């Protein structure tokens, strides 16, 4: 009888523990003269170190993905012109870094 009541609880705890805490950060992709911005934006292997360092600085264990995103993917946060592209001097590209605990 005890096994029947404990088993569902153990299964529930196992399923909950298997789900990792992930978060996606949207950051401005600024040219720094070293090419790190292009590595991140293009998803190249050289960007993995920057993405990893970014996640670790926010107390996450690792970066699972990093990629360039369109300004239109950031809902209501980035102004775009009627043509769908940014038309003023303050425009920036953005990178999404997904971190996991």
Order of alpha helices (4+ residues) and beta strands (2+ residues): alpha-beta-alpha-alpha-beta-beta
